[in-house]
Amino acid sequence: MELDRTRPLWRQIAAEIIRRIKDGTYPPGSRVPSTLDIAQEFGVVNATAAKAMQHVRVQGWTRGEVGLGTFVADSLPPFPEAPETPA
């Protein structure tokens, strides 16, 4: 994924992590990449990756386990329904 440098990078990264959780790339209970791995993947500094991961956690998509890492929450927030398109 290429980031749009005119928009907040942490928001784009958070949205991508959530998309990966929703599509099953990171299933419930699985470990998500570390902040360092995310920073490297997206070409950002650790602080930006950490802010993105904090947002994902606060939204209820992940949980942290001290000394073990960050994992996808077993119980995910509800996915908003896609708006119906008129026929």
Number of C-alpha atoms within 10 A of each C-alpha: 8 8 14 9 8 6 9 11 18 20 17 18 25 21 16 15 21 21 13 14 20 15 9 11 13 18 16 17 14 16 17 22 16 15 21 14 13 21 19 13 12 16 13 16 13 15 13 21 26 18 17 23 27 18 18 21 19 10 12 16 21 26 19 15 8 7 6 8 13 20 21 22 19 14 11 14 10 7 7 6 6 6 6 6 5 4 3
